[in-house]
């Protein structure tokens, strides 16, 4: 048994040394090797990330266990077990194709469409995605206002509100106006509480927010509005409140309440305080850094010219 193992290790080592000798004779092959490894590792990484969020992950763990048992049976010379496992291995490949058929079909569809870039992570930039999500939120708020359906949507900004997300029901779905409207449908399980949008996802629903207890607030302001003001005071989040009595949309920001906001005004407020504040500042900082570098180079150049 140990002799067989020693021979196997020796054979692998000999192959490795032969390959390294070939690389030393032709260094250009090293570039091909690195490119090959990068592509394979990246594809495996994307596959594992996709698999972890589906039933494929459990199946992969089962397959890995079978492969380990097959290797052990080979080393320990468990011939009957090894024969059974290796005999059924080709049929296992066919079974895997059948089991993974939906995932394989989805991947092939992505290769044949513009979703190919999304599969490999070459997607639209975050600023564009955030802007599109805001448009979807505005559509949802407008629809809720038309039917006088009460709603409370919170957009997380720089300060994380994980404690609020944790007290609700985790969702983790893409931002969708239809989903947001359905979440606030009366008598549905998650209609009571706030929907939190964080990192371009609907993070959670039915979240309980801290209430503003300011005595300066008007008595007619209800619990939903007080909750929106409360979260905007304790963090930099922006809350959109839809009144079920009047159907009017309000926005809570920095502890203040803007009442009766129309669709276009709501869109402008969110674009200004979410997209432009975040990505505009990043762009400004980059421009300042570039200008500073250029200025330093110019000073250095002037000093050299003066020295000459």
C-alpha positions as a Markdown table, in Angstrom:
| # | Residue | x | y | z |
|---|---|---|---|---|
| 1 | Unk | 0.0 | 0.0 | 0.0 |
| 2 | Unk | 2.7 | 2.5 | 1.0 |
| 3 | Unk | 4.9 | 1.4 | -1.9 |
| 4 | Unk | 2.0 | 2.3 | -4.3 |
| 5 | Unk | 1.6 | 5.7 | -2.6 |
| 6 | Unk | 5.3 | 6.3 | -2.8 |
| 7 | Unk | 5.3 | 5.6 | -6.5 |
| 8 | Unk | 2.3 | 7.9 | -7.1 |
| 9 | Unk | 4.0 | 10.8 | -5.3 |
| 10 | Unk | 7.3 | 10.1 | -7.1 |
| 11 | Unk | 5.4 | 10.1 | -10.5 |
| 12 | Unk | 3.8 | 13.5 | -9.6 |
| 13 | Unk | 7.1 | 14.9 | -8.6 |
| 14 | Unk | 8.8 | 13.8 | -11.8 |
| 15 | Unk | 6.1 | 15.3 | -13.9 |
| 16 | Unk | 6.4 | 18.6 | -11.9 |
| 17 | Unk | 10.1 | 18.8 | -12.4 |
| 18 | Unk | 9.8 | 18.0 | -16.1 |
| 19 | Unk | 7.3 | 20.8 | -16.5 |
| 20 | Unk | 9.5 | 23.3 | -14.6 |
| 21 | Unk | 12.5 | 22.3 | -16.8 |
| 22 | Unk | 10.3 | 23.0 | -19.8 |
| 23 | Unk | 9.4 | 26.4 | -18.4 |
| 24 | Unk | 13.0 | 27.3 | -17.8 |
| 25 | Unk | 13.8 | 26.6 | -21.5 |
| 26 | Unk | 10.8 | 28.6 | -22.7 |
| 27 | Unk | 10.0 | 31.4 | -20.3 |
| 28 | Unk | 7.1 | 32.6 | -22.5 |
| 29 | Unk | 5.1 | 29.6 | -21.4 |
| 30 | Unk | 5.1 | 31.1 | -17.9 |
| 31 | Unk | 2.8 | 33.9 | -19.1 |
| 32 | Unk | 0.4 | 31.3 | -20.6 |
| 33 | Unk | 0.5 | 29.3 | -17.3 |
| 34 | Unk | -0.4 | 32.4 | -15.2 |
| 35 | Unk | -3.2 | 33.4 | -17.6 |
| 36 | Unk | -4.5 | 29.8 | -17.6 |
| 37 | Unk | -4.4 | 29.7 | -13.7 |
| 38 | Unk | -6.1 | 33.1 | -13.4 |
| 39 | Unk | -9.0 | 32.1 | -15.7 |
| 40 | Unk | -9.5 | 28.7 | -14.1 |
| 41 | Unk | -9.4 | 30.2 | -10.5 |
| 42 | Unk | -11.8 | 33.0 | -11.5 |
| 43 | Unk | -14.3 | 30.6 | -13.1 |
| 44 | Unk | -14.1 | 28.3 | -10.1 |
| 45 | Unk | -14.6 | 31.3 | -7.7 |
| 46 | Unk | -17.7 | 32.5 | -9.6 |
| 47 | Unk | -19.1 | 29.0 | -9.7 |
| 48 | Unk | -18.6 | 28.5 | -5.9 |
| 49 | Unk | -20.1 | 31.9 | -5.1 |
| 50 | Unk | -23.2 | 31.0 | -7.3 |
| 51 | Unk | -23.4 | 27.5 | -5.8 |
| 52 | Unk | -23.4 | 28.7 | -2.2 |
| 53 | Unk | -26.7 | 30.4 | -2.7 |
| 54 | Unk | -28.4 | 27.3 | -4.2 |
| 55 | Unk | -29.0 | 23.6 | -3.6 |
| 56 | Unk | -25.9 | 22.9 | -5.7 |
| 57 | Unk | -23.6 | 23.6 | -2.7 |
| 58 | Unk | -25.0 | 20.6 | -0.8 |
| 59 | Unk | -24.6 | 18.3 | -3.8 |
| 60 | Unk | -21.0 | 19.5 | -4.3 |
| 61 | Unk | -20.1 | 18.6 | -0.7 |
| 62 | Unk | -21.6 | 15.1 | -1.3 |
| 63 | Unk | -19.5 | 14.7 | -4.5 |
| 64 | Unk | -16.4 | 15.8 | -2.7 |
| 65 | Unk | -17.0 | 13.2 | 0.0 |
| 66 | Unk | -17.4 | 10.5 | -2.6 |
| 67 | Unk | -14.1 | 11.5 | -4.3 |
| 68 | Unk | -12.3 | 11.5 | -0.9 |
| 69 | Unk | -13.7 | 8.0 | -0.1 |
| 70 | Unk | -12.6 | 6.8 | -3.5 |
| 71 | Unk | -9.1 | 8.1 | -3.0 |
| 72 | Unk | -8.9 | 6.5 | 0.5 |
| 73 | Unk | -10.2 | 3.1 | -0.9 |
| 74 | Unk | -7.4 | 3.3 | -3.5 |
| 75 | Unk | -4.7 | 4.0 | -0.9 |
| 76 | Unk | -5.9 | 1.4 | 1.6 |
| 77 | Unk | -6.5 | -1.2 | -1.2 |
| 78 | Unk | -10.2 | -1.6 | -0.4 |
| 79 | Unk | -10.7 | -3.2 | -3.8 |
| 80 | Unk | -14.4 | -4.0 | -3.5 |
| 81 | Unk | -15.4 | -0.5 | -2.4 |
| 82 | Unk | -13.0 | 1.1 | -4.9 |
| 83 | Unk | -14.5 | -1.1 | -7.7 |
| 84 | Unk | -18.0 | -0.1 | -6.9 |
| 85 | Unk | -17.2 | 3.6 | -6.7 |
| 86 | Unk | -15.1 | 3.7 | -9.9 |
| 87 | Unk | -17.7 | 1.5 | -11.8 |
| 88 | Unk | -20.5 | 3.9 | -11.1 |
| 89 | Unk | -18.4 | 7.1 | -11.6 |
| 90 | Unk | -19.2 | 7.4 | -15.4 |
| 91 | Unk | -23.0 | 7.1 | -14.6 |
| 92 | Unk | -22.5 | 9.7 | -11.9 |
| 93 | Unk | -21.3 | 12.2 | -14.5 |
| 94 | Unk | -24.6 | 11.7 | -16.4 |
| 95 | Unk | -26.5 | 12.0 | -13.2 |
| 96 | Unk | -24.8 | 15.3 | -12.5 |
| 97 | Unk | -25.8 | 16.7 | -15.9 |
| 98 | Unk | -29.4 | 15.8 | -15.1 |
| 99 | Unk | -29.3 | 17.2 | -11.6 |
| 100 | Unk | -27.5 | 20.5 | -12.6 |
| 101 | Unk | -29.6 | 20.9 | -15.7 |
| 102 | Unk | -31.3 | 24.1 | -14.6 |
| 103 | Unk | -28.0 | 25.7 | -13.6 |
| 104 | Unk | -26.2 | 24.6 | -16.8 |
| 105 | Unk | -29.0 | 25.9 | -18.9 |
| 106 | Unk | -29.0 | 29.3 | -17.1 |
| 107 | Unk | -25.2 | 29.6 | -17.6 |
| 108 | Unk | -25.5 | 28.8 | -21.3 |
| 109 | Unk | -28.3 | 31.3 | -21.7 |
| 110 | Unk | -26.1 | 33.9 | -20.1 |
| 111 | Unk | -23.3 | 33.1 | -22.4 |
| 112 | Unk | -25.6 | 33.7 | -25.4 |
| 113 | Unk | -27.1 | 37.0 | -24.1 |
| 114 | Unk | -25.9 | 40.3 | -22.7 |
| 115 | Unk | -26.1 | 38.8 | -19.2 |
| 116 | Unk | -22.7 | 37.3 | -19.9 |
| 117 | Unk | -21.0 | 40.5 | -18.6 |
| 118 | Unk | -23.1 | 40.3 | -15.4 |
| 119 | Unk | -22.1 | 36.6 | -14.9 |
| 120 | Unk | -18.4 | 37.6 | -14.8 |
| 121 | Unk | -19.0 | 40.7 | -12.7 |
| 122 | Unk | -18.5 | 43.2 | -15.5 |
| 123 | Unk | -21.7 | 45.0 | -14.8 |
| 124 | Unk | -22.9 | 48.6 | -14.8 |
| 125 | Unk | -21.2 | 50.9 | -12.4 |
| 126 | Unk | -22.6 | 51.3 | -8.9 |
| 127 | Unk | -23.7 | 54.9 | -9.4 |
| 128 | Unk | -25.9 | 53.9 | -12.3 |
| 129 | Unk | -27.3 | 51.0 | -10.4 |
| 130 | Unk | -28.1 | 53.2 | -7.4 |
| 131 | Unk | -29.8 | 55.7 | -9.6 |
| 132 | Unk | -32.0 | 53.0 | -11.2 |
| 133 | Unk | -32.9 | 51.6 | -7.7 |
| 134 | Unk | -34.0 | 55.1 | -6.7 |
| 135 | Unk | -36.3 | 55.3 | -9.7 |
| 136 | Unk | -37.8 | 51.9 | -8.7 |
| 137 | Unk | -38.3 | 53.2 | -5.1 |
| 138 | Unk | -40.0 | 56.3 | -6.5 |
| 139 | Unk | -42.3 | 54.2 | -8.7 |
| 140 | Unk | -43.2 | 52.0 | -5.7 |
| 141 | Unk | -43.9 | 55.0 | -3.4 |
| 142 | Unk | -46.1 | 56.6 | -6.1 |
| 143 | Unk | -48.1 | 53.4 | -6.6 |
| 144 | Unk | -48.6 | 53.1 | -2.8 |
| 145 | Unk | -49.7 | 56.8 | -2.6 |
| 146 | Unk | -52.3 | 56.3 | -5.4 |
| 147 | Unk | -54.0 | 53.4 | -3.5 |
| 148 | Unk | -53.5 | 55.1 | -0.1 |
| 149 | Unk | -51.5 | 52.2 | 1.1 |
| 150 | Unk | -49.3 | 53.0 | 4.1 |
| 151 | Unk | -45.6 | 52.5 | 3.6 |
| 152 | Unk | -42.3 | 53.2 | 5.2 |
| 153 | Unk | -39.1 | 52.8 | 3.1 |
| 154 | Unk | -35.7 | 53.5 | 4.5 |
| 155 | Unk | -32.6 | 54.1 | 2.4 |
| 156 | Unk | -29.4 | 53.4 | 4.2 |
| 157 | Unk | -26.5 | 55.7 | 3.4 |
| 158 | Unk | -23.1 | 55.9 | 5.0 |
| 159 | Unk | -24.0 | 55.0 | 8.6 |
| 160 | Unk | -25.0 | 51.3 | 8.7 |
| 161 | Unk | -28.2 | 50.3 | 10.5 |
| 162 | Unk | -27.6 | 46.6 | 10.8 |
| 163 | Unk | -29.3 | 46.5 | 14.2 |
| 164 | Unk | -32.5 | 47.7 | 12.6 |
| 165 | Unk | -32.1 | 45.2 | 9.7 |
| 166 | Unk | -31.6 | 42.4 | 12.2 |
| 167 | Unk | -34.9 | 43.0 | 14.0 |
| 168 | Unk | -36.8 | 42.6 | 10.8 |
| 169 | Unk | -37.3 | 39.7 | 8.3 |
| 170 | Unk | -34.2 | 39.3 | 6.1 |
| 171 | Unk | -35.0 | 39.4 | 2.4 |
| 172 | Unk | -31.8 | 40.2 | 0.4 |
| 173 | Unk | -33.6 | 40.7 | -2.9 |
| 174 | Unk | -33.0 | 43.1 | -5.8 |
| 175 | Unk | -34.8 | 46.4 | -5.6 |
| 176 | Unk | -38.2 | 46.0 | -7.4 |
| 177 | Unk | -41.2 | 48.3 | -7.3 |
| 178 | Unk | -43.5 | 45.3 | -7.5 |
| 179 | Unk | -41.9 | 43.6 | -4.5 |
| 180 | Unk | -42.0 | 46.8 | -2.4 |
| 181 | Unk | -45.7 | 47.4 | -3.2 |
| 182 | Unk | -46.5 | 43.7 | -2.3 |
| 183 | Unk | -44.6 | 44.0 | 1.0 |
| 184 | Unk | -46.9 | 46.8 | 2.1 |
| 185 | Unk | -50.1 | 45.1 | 0.9 |
| 186 | Unk | -52.6 | 45.3 | 3.8 |
| 187 | Unk | -53.0 | 42.1 | 5.9 |
| 188 | Unk | -49.9 | 40.6 | 4.3 |
| 189 | Unk | -47.4 | 39.1 | 6.9 |
| 190 | Unk | -44.7 | 41.8 | 6.4 |
| 191 | Unk | -46.9 | 44.9 | 5.8 |
| 192 | Unk | -46.3 | 46.3 | 9.3 |
| 193 | Unk | -43.0 | 48.0 | 9.8 |
| 194 | Unk | -40.3 | 49.4 | 7.5 |
| 195 | Unk | -38.6 | 48.1 | 4.4 |
| 196 | Unk | -34.8 | 48.7 | 4.6 |
| 197 | Unk | -32.8 | 49.2 | 1.4 |
| 198 | Unk | -29.1 | 48.7 | 1.9 |
| 199 | Unk | -26.2 | 48.1 | -0.5 |
| 200 | Unk | -28.6 | 48.2 | -3.5 |
| 201 | Unk | -30.7 | 45.4 | -2.0 |
| 202 | Unk | -34.0 | 45.1 | -0.2 |
| 203 | Unk | -32.2 | 44.0 | 3.0 |
| 204 | Unk | -35.2 | 43.4 | 5.3 |
| 205 | Unk | -38.9 | 44.1 | 5.8 |
| 206 | Unk | -41.2 | 44.5 | 8.9 |
| 207 | Unk | -38.4 | 46.4 | 10.7 |
| 208 | Unk | -39.1 | 48.3 | 13.9 |
| 209 | Unk | -37.7 | 51.8 | 13.9 |
| 210 | Unk | -37.0 | 54.1 | 16.8 |
| 211 | Unk | -39.7 | 56.7 | 17.3 |
| 212 | Unk | -39.0 | 60.4 | 17.5 |
| 213 | Unk | -40.4 | 61.8 | 20.8 |
| 214 | Unk | -39.9 | 65.4 | 20.1 |
| 215 | Unk | -42.5 | 67.5 | 21.8 |
| 216 | Unk | -42.2 | 70.0 | 18.9 |
| 217 | Unk | -43.8 | 67.6 | 16.5 |
| 218 | Unk | -47.5 | 68.1 | 15.6 |
| 219 | Unk | -49.9 | 65.9 | 17.5 |
| 220 | Unk | -51.5 | 64.7 | 14.2 |
| 221 | Unk | -48.2 | 63.1 | 13.1 |
| 222 | Unk | -48.7 | 59.4 | 13.3 |
| 223 | Unk | -46.5 | 56.5 | 14.4 |
| 224 | Unk | -45.2 | 55.8 | 10.8 |
| 225 | Unk | -44.0 | 59.4 | 10.4 |
| 226 | Unk | -42.5 | 59.5 | 13.9 |
| 227 | Unk | -40.6 | 56.3 | 13.0 |
| 228 | Unk | -39.3 | 57.9 | 9.8 |
| 229 | Unk | -38.1 | 61.0 | 11.7 |
| 230 | Unk | -36.6 | 58.8 | 14.4 |
| 231 | Unk | -34.4 | 56.7 | 12.1 |
| 232 | Unk | -33.3 | 59.9 | 10.2 |
| 233 | Unk | -32.2 | 61.4 | 13.5 |
| 234 | Unk | -30.3 | 58.4 | 14.8 |
| 235 | Unk | -28.5 | 57.8 | 11.4 |
| 236 | Unk | -28.0 | 59.5 | 8.1 |
| 237 | Unk | -30.7 | 57.3 | 6.5 |
| 238 | Unk | -33.5 | 58.8 | 4.4 |
| 239 | Unk | -37.0 | 57.6 | 5.1 |
| 240 | Unk | -39.9 | 57.8 | 2.7 |
| 241 | Unk | -43.3 | 57.7 | 4.4 |
| 242 | Unk | -46.6 | 57.1 | 2.6 |
| 243 | Unk | -49.7 | 58.1 | 4.5 |
| 244 | Unk | -52.6 | 55.7 | 4.4 |
| 245 | Unk | -55.0 | 58.4 | 5.5 |
| 246 | Unk | -54.1 | 61.0 | 2.8 |
| 247 | Unk | -52.0 | 59.1 | 0.3 |
| 248 | Unk | -49.4 | 61.9 | 0.6 |
| 249 | Unk | -45.6 | 61.1 | 0.4 |
| 250 | Unk | -43.3 | 62.6 | 3.0 |
| 251 | Unk | -39.5 | 62.4 | 3.3 |
| 252 | Unk | -37.6 | 62.3 | 6.6 |
| 253 | Unk | -34.0 | 63.5 | 6.5 |
| 254 | Unk | -31.6 | 64.6 | 9.2 |
| 255 | Unk | -34.5 | 64.7 | 11.7 |
| 256 | Unk | -36.7 | 66.9 | 9.6 |
| 257 | Unk | -39.9 | 66.0 | 7.7 |
| 258 | Unk | -40.7 | 67.2 | 4.2 |
| 259 | Unk | -44.4 | 66.8 | 3.7 |
| 260 | Unk | -46.5 | 66.3 | 0.5 |
| 261 | Unk | -43.6 | 65.5 | -1.8 |
| 262 | Unk | -44.6 | 64.9 | -5.5 |
| 263 | Unk | -43.1 | 62.2 | -7.6 |
| 264 | Unk | -40.5 | 64.4 | -9.5 |
| 265 | Unk | -39.5 | 66.2 | -6.3 |
| 266 | Unk | -39.0 | 62.9 | -4.5 |
| 267 | Unk | -36.8 | 61.7 | -7.3 |
| 268 | Unk | -34.7 | 64.9 | -7.2 |
| 269 | Unk | -34.3 | 64.7 | -3.4 |
| 270 | Unk | -33.1 | 61.1 | -3.5 |
| 271 | Unk | -30.8 | 61.6 | -6.4 |
| 272 | Unk | -29.3 | 64.7 | -4.7 |
| 273 | Unk | -28.9 | 63.2 | -1.2 |
| 274 | Unk | -28.1 | 59.6 | -2.1 |
| 275 | Unk | -26.4 | 59.4 | -5.5 |
| 276 | Unk | -24.7 | 62.8 | -5.8 |
| 277 | Unk | -23.7 | 63.0 | -2.2 |
| 278 | Unk | -22.0 | 59.6 | -2.3 |
| 279 | Unk | -20.6 | 59.4 | -5.8 |
| 280 | Unk | -20.3 | 63.1 | -6.4 |
| 281 | Unk | -18.0 | 63.4 | -3.3 |
| 282 | Unk | -15.9 | 60.4 | -4.4 |
| 283 | Unk | -15.5 | 62.0 | -7.8 |
| 284 | Unk | -14.6 | 65.4 | -6.2 |
| 285 | Unk | -12.0 | 63.7 | -4.0 |
| 286 | Unk | -10.4 | 62.0 | -7.0 |
| 287 | Unk | -10.3 | 65.3 | -8.9 |
| 288 | Unk | -8.7 | 67.1 | -5.9 |
| 289 | Unk | -6.1 | 64.3 | -5.5 |
| 290 | Unk | -5.2 | 64.5 | -9.2 |
| 291 | Unk | -4.9 | 68.3 | -9.1 |
| 292 | Unk | -2.7 | 68.0 | -6.0 |
| 293 | Unk | -0.4 | 65.5 | -7.8 |
| 294 | Unk | -0.2 | 67.8 | -10.8 |
| 295 | Unk | 0.5 | 70.8 | -8.6 |
| 296 | Unk | 3.3 | 68.9 | -6.8 |
| 297 | Unk | 4.8 | 67.9 | -10.2 |
| 298 | Unk | 4.6 | 71.5 | -11.4 |
| 299 | Unk | 6.4 | 72.8 | -8.2 |
| 300 | Unk | 9.1 | 70.2 | -8.6 |
| 301 | Unk | 9.6 | 71.1 | -12.3 |
| 302 | Unk | 9.8 | 74.8 | -11.4 |
| 303 | Unk | 12.4 | 74.1 | -8.7 |
| 304 | Unk | 14.5 | 72.1 | -11.2 |
| 305 | Unk | 14.2 | 74.9 | -13.8 |
| 306 | Unk | 15.2 | 77.5 | -11.1 |
| 307 | Unk | 18.1 | 75.4 | -10.0 |
| 308 | Unk | 19.4 | 75.1 | -13.6 |
